[in-house]
Amino acid sequence: MTIALMLMAASALAGMATSFVFSIWALVLLSPLIAIFCAVVLHAHAFGVQDSVPLIAACVALYQMAYLVAAYLLPPGHVSRPRETDGKPHKAGEQEIRGQHK
């Protein structure tokens, strides 16, 4: 039982940490990795299939929910990072304003 709670807590913390660094597309890549990691840990601790499948699903669901909650609680500017690579804004972000040149 302790292993299951530890996996769920670790999945939730990983989801929150992921939201601070990566965009939502990281969930596509990292969710299967969370499931594989949980499966390996549960198999190493001799959990059966009937016990491990619901726990793996719960861990992945907690991971994704924690990501969404943390992303919701972040300030708006942090979630959508500006397109900037070399100090200049991207063409899509530039606005042409005439008559306001100084």
Secondary structure by P-SEA (a helix, b strand, c coil): caaaaaaaaaaaaaaaaaaaccccccccccaaaaaaaaaaaaaaacccccccaaaaaaaaaaaaaaaaaaaaaccccccccccccccccccccccccccccc
